[in-house]
């Protein structure tokens, strides 16, 4: 029997970057040697939010969740000995996407590459940053302009590049249902395409090229049949939008092109070995169906709920993809779900409900208006609260977490300190020193040439002045950004110049508008916690108990903080929650001004070791010895012990899934700090 010619596999990536450009470059070259077929670059939070490593908000964040790229020199080192003309590179970058693409293009030019041949993707979806991930910088209007300018530039100059990944991945992480994920992503795509068309920068006959370069980055959860149907629904709706709204007649230009990272929200700290089969099932959701197969896949590692994966853990995730693509017969068949009445019925339902939600958003004035009004954020916070409530009630079963919790000792995590990779704390100081050296050694001659290439450069200040001049007008910002890159401007200087013109934006938190997700009927756990709250406030004679939920540093993943804030509100606390990106000083000032009874700090980026003790020290220095500090996030056991030794009252990690129980524990810590007798009311 003659074997059918196999389809070409999808691009295989691992999401990687850490510590320094040099360390990340070594990791990329090792992964490529192992058979990885594309790069997916993780940038650290200062780079994503437009700060240099020596900015006050960058403390504890440098090189933690990705690689710091502060200027052209860093980008050169990041891709040293990697021929960019032959590479397909995905960069997870949004607010500063134009800047990172400019650095990438200049490095490619220095390598001698033909930039028209560059292939890859910049995520560049700012809407989901307002809703879920929190690395936004500028207000919606200027942010949309940056995206529009970048799309029009790449279509004309880097035609194989995907200038935007409409990214519903993080919407699911923030609680989105499949319908919300589809509807919000499609509404974002419409807002972007409408803005490009309205800009007048693309001739009408070339608009099909713009639509053809729009790509999507989606999430696949463990309900893999529903997820596969979601992808089919995505494809149908995108085809309809492209054809009916934008008049695209070429089927190739209407093709739904998407990459995927499977769900990290569902990875568990408890029994983390179960994450392997979760990852496999989620991968199948986006590979089994040929008609809805992802063009690129990156898988998380089994231990990402514990901390930063090691190279071996990332290799395991790559091998999972390779076994499916090269050992199985998956790629030998046409779509195996074609004609299934079960699948068709589910897809039809998802399409109908998603279109209805898209219509609601359209009536509000589109995605940007729905962001600014707080509608989209409130819907996500509500959906996430409902999901958490189902998990706590046992309706949604999570193996090893709320069911089948008995386990044998795990040899993979027997030594937790070696089960994940840790970033050397000295890295930050080295990177800070390096950017100081860059600023003092970059040449400021207006007629200099760099590295023997053909470009003549303005001075740093001239380049920044030109950038601000264009930003204040209506011209395309990409050329001025490229000038900044070639002149040695830093990430913080580029973003700072635009902050001067555009201002900054604090997105709605969605907390105040979230409905009650867990009832407090007599005898329920929440009712019992409410009793503890009322008794404690009466004992203190201070009116309502006041609880400050803080997000120090640059970590914008606010889902956990929002859920704690909502549940504390429902338990009877007066909650102070000001959103993301606060300094320890600002958090302490707010705690003292609001006269709170407890401070809760949520950090998922790894900066807890520096920022949490900083808040604690400042509170104590201000004489607030009776305010307990509670920490939550992805915090390794050894770090949790260090925090407690430093005076932190309690530490919660993803294994502590019972939010109502956490609120009860916080009340206990308030009583202890104020020398009140323990309550016997169970929580």
Secondary structure as UniProt FT lines:
FT   STRAND          11..13
FT   STRAND          15..16
FT   HELIX           21..33
FT   TURN            34..35
FT   STRAND          39..43
FT   HELIX           45..49
FT   TURN            53..54
FT   HELIX           56..58
FT   TURN            59..63
FT   HELIX           72..78
FT   TURN            79..81
FT   HELIX           84..86
FT   STRAND          88..92
FT   TURN            95..96
FT   HELIX           97..110
FT   TURN            111..112
FT   HELIX           115..117
FT   STRAND          119..122
FT   HELIX           127..128
FT   HELIX           129..133
FT   HELIX           140..157
FT   TURN            159..160
FT   STRAND          161..162
FT   STRAND          164..167
FT   HELIX           169..173
FT   TURN            174..175
FT   HELIX           178..199
FT   HELIX           204..206
FT   HELIX           207..212
FT   STRAND          214..220
FT   HELIX           224..240
FT   HELIX           241..245
FT   TURN            251..254
FT   STRAND          258..262
FT   TURN            265..266
FT   TURN            270..271
FT   HELIX           272..274
FT   HELIX           275..285
FT   TURN            286..287
FT   HELIX           290..292
FT   STRAND          296..298
FT   TURN            302..306
FT   HELIX           311..326
FT   HELIX           330..332
FT   TURN            336..339
FT   HELIX           341..363
FT   TURN            364..365
FT   HELIX           367..372
FT   TURN            373..374
FT   HELIX           375..393
FT   TURN            400..402
FT   HELIX           411..413
FT   HELIX           416..418
FT   HELIX           426..441
FT   TURN            446..447
FT   TURN            451..452
FT   HELIX           460..472
FT   HELIX           478..487
FT   HELIX           491..502
FT   TURN            512..513
FT   TURN            522..523
FT   HELIX           525..540
FT   STRAND          546..550
FT   TURN            553..554
FT   HELIX           559..570
FT   TURN            571..572
FT   STRAND          574..577
FT   HELIX           584..593
FT   TURN            594..595
FT   STRAND          598..603
FT   HELIX           608..621
FT   TURN            622..623
FT   TURN            625..626
FT   STRAND          628..633
FT   HELIX           637..646
FT   STRAND          650..652
FT   TURN            654..655
FT   HELIX           659..673
FT   TURN            674..675
//
